[in-house]
Amino acid sequence: MIRCNSLFIVCFLFVGLLTQAQETRQQLETKRKEIQAEKDKINSLLSQAISEEKSYLSYLNEINLKINVQQKLMNAIRAESDAYRTEVRANQKKIRNLEAELKKLKDDYGNMIYKSYKSKSQQSRMMFLLSSEDFYQAYKRLQYMKQYTDFRKNQGEQIGVKAAQLNVFNDSLKIKVKEQEVLEVISKKEQNKLNEEKALQQDIISKIKKKERKYKNEIKKKQREQQKINHKIEKIIRDEIARSNKKAGIKSSKFALTAETKLLATQFAGNKGEFPWPVDRGFVSRGFGRQKHPTLSGIYVESNGVRVTTEKGSNARTIFDGTVLLIQVTPGNKKAVFVQHGNYISVYSNLESLSVKTGDKVSTKQILGRIFTDKLTNKTILPFKLYKDSTPLNPTSWIYKM
């Protein structure tokens, strides 16, 4: 019974010693799986082929997105693989130490048994006791003999415990080596994919470079169009602020808040970083702010919001409780919905049909309308913007894991 308890304690302590390293490696594994899921999502939502020459720039952007997430995945795999190697080395070192300890215990135990055997006879023990000078010495010798027997028993138990501990480490080592081998296979497979995508990227870049002037003009034209849209949106918000404040008899460049809308604004600000995505499933295909073009020198892309690529037939949904401030009709009869959350405004553009109207109260994740799918590119993109009064905010800082 004592030996079973000892073995249990050894195994428990062994597990405890590895917990911290194990948790770290498991965290890395979780991160790798999350990035893999992100990569699968991006690949499933992006087109797989170039249909026309004019889509080279769009396709290059897709390839860049794929390469970025593929590189993230490779980095995660390397980090996890390094953690496995560290665990394997730690196990190997522990096994070597345990083997040395076990050998020493066995050698000591063997010598003890040999010496005990030489003086094993009952007569020798009796003579050892009877040769005592007095009762006290005989008692001390009897105690010594008992302690010696107990020590032998304890040594035997220690050998059993060390052997069991060694088996645990050996089994753990086999599992870790096998898991590391599997991870290395995954790493090689993903590296091959990354190499293929980089080769395709260079091929597209060389095609674009041949007509660089044409593509630069195309981007500049789109940027001018986007700037007009941004200015129009900001003007609409400023006009709404002025109209709202006029009603309240207040002159200000910011929304005059009632007690109710002030509370809503406070709740909105308090949820920064925790808001749901404005689509059920998607990824950011263009970020916020001024960004250098990855291929064409001297060209910068500016964005007052983000573009979220999603599935065909997807709906836009509000990120928080609020009121539909207004609906703007954009070129091509597409719509943009402005939802007010106190003095914060979220804007959902490129909608082909609506599920709400101006003045409607909406709740978190409520469907606002269906997102338009471009028939030429077969892409479904939601331009999403966020403002505090008329100042644009970076949505990636507000939406959870955007």
N, C-alpha and C positions, 0 to 999 in steps of 0.2 A: 504493500500500500504506500509506504514511504517512497519507494522508487518511482511509482506511477505519478505521485505528486511532484516529485523532482523533475521528471520528464515534462510534465505539464508546464511547470514554471519555466523551464529552459525554453520550451517552444514559445511560450507567451512572451518572454523577454526577447527572443530572437525576432519575433514579429514586430515587437515594439521598436527594436533597434533599426529595422528597415522601414518603418512607417514613413519617416520624413522623406527619405530618398524615393520611396515608392510613390508617395503623393506627388512629388515633383514630376516624376516620369509620367504618372497618370494624367497630370495637368497638361503636359506636353502632348500626350496622346489625344486628349480631348480637343486641344487647340488644332492639332493636325486634322482631326475628323471634321471640325467646324470649317476649316479652310477648304477641305475636300468637298463639303456640302456647298460652300460658296462657289467653288469652281464648277461643280456639276450644274448649279443653278445658272451661272453665266453662260456656260456652253449650251445649255438647253434653250436659252432665250435668244441666243445670237444665231444669225444665219451662217450657213456652212460654205457658201460659195459666192463668188462675185458674178453678178448677173450682167452688169454693164460697166463700161469704163468709168462713167461718172460716179460710180460707187466706190472707187478705189480709196478715197479719203475716209469714207465711212467704214469700209472694210479694214483699213489700217487701224482705225480706232478700236475696232473689235479685237483685232490681233493683239494690240497693245494691252487691252484689258485682260485677255486670256494669258498673255505672257506675265503680266503683273501678278495675277492670282496664282499662276503656275510657279512663279519664283517664290511667292509666299509659302506655297505648299512644300517646295523643295527645302526651304529654310526650316520649316517646321519638322520635316522628316529628318533633316540632319541633326537638329537639336534633340529630337527623340532618340535617334540612333546613338548620339554621344552619351545620352543619359543611360541607355542600355549598356554601352561599353563600360561606363563608370560602375554600374551595378555588377556587371560580370567580373571586372577586375577586383572589386571589393569582395565578391563571393570567392574568387580564386585565392585571394590573400587570406581570407578567413579560413578557407578549407586547408590551406598549407599550415596555418597556425594550429588548427584543430588536429590535423594529422600529427604534427610534432608533439602536441600536448598528449594526444592519445598514445603515441609511441612511448613517451616518457612514463606515463601512468602504467602502461603494460609492462615496461621494463622494471619499474619499481615494484609493481605487484608480483612480477615473476621472482624477483630477488627475495621478496618478503616470504613468498610461498616456499621457496627453496630453503631459506633459513628456518622457517617454521617447521618444515618437514624434518630437518636434521634434529630438531629438538621436540619432536611431536609426541613422543611416548608419554603415557600417563605417569610412568615412573619418574621421568625427568621432571615433569611438572610437580609431582609430589615431593621429590628430593629438593626442588627449588624452594618449595614452601617450608618443608621440614628443616631445612638448613638455616632457617631464620634464627637470629639470636634471641628475639623476643616476639611476643604476640603482635606488637605494633608493626614490627618489620614484616611479619608474615601477612598482616592485613594490607600493608602497602604493596607487597609483592602480588597479592591476590588482585588488588585494584589495578595494578600494572598489567597483569595478564588479561583482565577484562577489557581494559582500554586498548590493548594490542589487538584483541579479537574484534572489538568494535571498529578499530582503525582499518583492519583488513576488509571488514564488511563495507565500510565507507569507500575504500579504494575501489572495490569491485563495483559499487554503485556509480562512482564517478566515471569509470570506464564505460559503463552502460549509457550514462547520460551523454558523454562526449561522443560516443559512437552514434547515438540517436541524433544528436545535433549535427554531426557530420553528414548523416544521411539527408537531413532536411536541407542543408546547404547544397549538397550535391544535386538533389532533386530540383531545387530552385534554380541552380546554375543551368541545368539541362533545359528548363523551360525558357529561361532568359536567352540562352544561346539560340534556341529555336525561334523565339519571337524576333530576335535581332536579324536572323537570316531571312525571315519573312519580310521584315521592314526593308532590308537591303534589296530584295527583289522588287518591292514597290518603288523604291528609290530609283532603281535603274529604269524601270518602266516610265516613271514620271519624267526622268531626265531626258529620255528619248523623245517624249512628247514635247518637252520644252525646246529641245534642239530643232525639232520639226517646225514648231511655231516660229522660232527665231529665223529659220531659213525662209519661211514664207513671208515673214515681216520684211526681210532684206529684199526679197523679190518684189514686193509691193512698193517698197521705198524707191527702188531703182526705176520702176515704172512711173511713179509720181515725179521723180527728179527730172525725167525727160520732158515733162510738161509742167515744170514748177511754176512758171509765170501764170499759166491758166488756173492752177489750183489755188495760188495765192490770191488771185482776183476773185475766185469763187468764195474763198473763206472770208475775204474782206467784205464782199457783198452780203454774205450771211450775217456777219458781225454788225454791219450797219442796220440790217433789218432787225436784228435782235436788240440793238440799242434803242431803236424806235419803239419796240414793244416794251422794253424796260421803262423808258421815259413815260410812255403812255400809262402803264400800270401805276407808276409812282404819282403821276398827275391825277389819275382817278382816285387814288388813296388820299392825296392832298385835298382834292375837291370834296371828298366825303367827310374829311376832318373839318373843313371849313363849313360845310352844310350842317353837320352835327353840332358844331360849336355855335353857329349862328342861332340855331334853335334854342340853345341853352343860354344865349346872350353872352357868350365868352369869346374873346379874341385870343387865339393860340394856334401854334403850328402842330400841336399835339391834341389827341382826343381828350375832350373833357369827360371825365368818368363820373358816373353815378356811384352810389354805394354798392349797387349790385355788380356793375361792370368792373369796378375797382377790385372787388373780391374775386371776380373771374380772372382778371389780369394777374392778380397775386397767385392764384392757383395755377395759372398757365406757367408763370415764371418758375414756380416751385417744382414743376415737373420737367424742367430742362434736362435733356438727356434720356428721358424715359418715355417719350411719346411714341406711339405705334407708327409704322410706316404708312404713307398715304395710299399704298397698294397692298394687296394680300401677299404677293410674291414678286420680287424684282431685285434689281441692283442699280447702283448709281453708275450711269454710263458717261456722265459729265459732272464734274465737281463745281464747287462754288469759287468765285473770285477770278483773278487774272492768272492765266496759266500759259506757259510757253508751249507753242506747238511742238510736238515730239519730232517732227520731220522737217518742216519748212522753217528755215532760219528767218528771224526778224518778224515772225508772226505770233501774235498772242491771242488767245481766246478768252473773252471775258463773259462772266455769267453772274447774274444777280440771284441765282437759285441753283437748283440741281436738276438734272434730267434722270428720271428713273425709267429704265427699260423693264417692261413687264410682258405678260402673256397676252396673246390676242384674246379679245373679249373681256379683258379685266376692267374692273370698276375703280374709280378714284373714291377714297373714303376720307372723311375728316379726321384730323389727328387729335381733336379735343372738342369739348362742348363749346357751342357758340351760336351765332346767328348769321344767316346768309346775308351779307351786307349788300352785295349786288352781283349781277351776272353780266359779263361782257361778251359780246359776239365778236369773234376774231375772223380774219380772212379764211375763206373756205367754209364759212358757216359753222366754224367750231366755236366752242364756248369756254370761258374761264369763269370759275366760281370763286368769289371772295368771301371767306368766312371770318367774321370778327370774333375775337376772344378778348374782350376788354379793349386795351389799346394795342393788341397784337392782331395781325392779319395773316391768314394762310391762304395761298392762291393756288388753285388747281386748274391747269390749262390743258388745251388739246382734247376737250371732251366733245364727242359727237352727239350725245344725248344726255338729258338731265333727269335727275330723280328729285330735285328740289327747286324751289323758287325763291325769289328775293323776300326776305323777312322771315323765312322758316327758321325755327329753332332746331339745331342739329346736335346730336350727341356723338361721343367718341366712336370712331369706326363706322359711322353711318355712311351709306353709299350716297355719293353726290351725283354720279353719272358714269356713263361708259366711256372709256378712253378710245380715241380714234386710232385705227390701224392704217398705216400708209400702204396703199395697194402696190406701189412700185418697190418699196424696200421691205415690205411685209413686217415693219417694225411698229411696235406699240409703245409709245414713249409719253410719259407724263412729266411735263415741266412743272416743278413744284417750287414755290417761293414762300418766304416767310419774312414778315416785316414787323418792326416795333414802330408804331405810328407810320411814318413814311421811310424809315431807315431799313434797308435790307439786312437780314441776318443770315448767317451760314446754317442751313438746315441740318448739316451733319453734326453740329454741336447740340442739337435739340432732339433729334430722332434717335431712338435706341439702336445702337450698333449700325448706324448708317455709314 
